[in-house]
Amino acid sequence: MSLAKTPLYDLHLELGAKMVPFAGYEMPVQYPLGVLKEHLHTRAQAGLFDVSHMGQLRLRGDGAAAALERLVPVDILDLPVGQQRYAMFTNEEGGILDDLMVANAGDHLFLVVNAACKDQDLAHLRAHLGDACEIESLFDSHALLALQGPAAAEVLGRLAPAVKALTFMQVTSVELLGVTCNVSRSGYTGEDGYEISVPADHAEALARALLAEPEVQPIGLGARDSLRLEAGLCLYGHDMDTETTPVQASLVWAISKARRADGERAGGFPGAERIFAQQREGVAGKRVGLLPQERVPVREGAEIVDADGVVIGKVSSGGFGPSLGAPVAMGYVAGAHAALDSEVFAMVRGKRVPMKVARTPFVPQRYYRG
């Protein structure tokens, strides 16, 4: 099957990117700077990421918010204009079909969904909401750029001063180089920054303008993964999937107060009863942060065992944390071993690597909250 290309494909090649297949697209995994330096540059200044493979959607109509609420355990009805919220599509068993961002743009809801799930998410929305609102796919018409790092506000503010007034998870519409773009103060690195939805035919001009700023370097998928892992952020299809519920995935914080068992609009989303039962009764295992105690990278899929060698779980994400200067991982472990500082072991090439259950994020998040 031929791979799709984002609107920035030619620019990636010009910048010397190493391209790899990812979620059906040819994507830059790294540039000549290399993953380690790209990661550290983002933490120190500003990195520009092409995330145009993600799916962007608009829901229009008076019934859009109420309709979307039926598919997610999140308060959409009371989402203020200009605000964005993290959400999840759940199935009838409470498993996670995808995680997504939902923003109230005033005259519509703006959704960003994962690249590998976007076609099924669109079908899911059309199947369940088709009569309640208008569903508009921006998959081909718009690109998505992420500008991340402590210098991001200063850099983007040179093009549109209004973005500096945004706080974490706020969204607005601004003109960038004469083109209307949807900008949210958010991202998936743990740093301050922005995600910019831009018409596809203007994406390269905007990317070039941002890369011309002295603080900005292009950043690939490799550093994007190590940054989000240090920030303790889940990657769909790795740290959660249809077999895991929000309770097992340690994402109960994302279930809005109004939608919880004792909330004013309790339940009403797929799998609610199972999720509420798990909240009451607990789960056999859940996602935790893991710090390997040796300088051995512990990768996704590695079995986790206890001191007696009994398998108690599996690593869902793992690698080296450049900012931490040490390996980091996340994984699912049995409840008896999920307490902070519990000692567990990862099996790496037949050798036991000691790990400690740790708090996430591993590196402090630096979102701008005003």
Helices and strands as residue ranges (DSSP letters): E 4-5, H 9-14, E 18-22, E 25-30, H 35-44, E 46-50, E 55-60, H 64-69, E 84-90, E 96-104, E 109-113, G 115-117, H 118-129, E 134-137, E 142-148, H 152-159, G 161-165, E 171-176, E 179-184, E 193-199, G 200-202, H 203-211, E 216-218, H 221-230, G 252-254, G 257-259, H 272-281, E 285-292, E 303-305, E 311-321, E 326-334, G 335-337, E 343-348, E 351-358
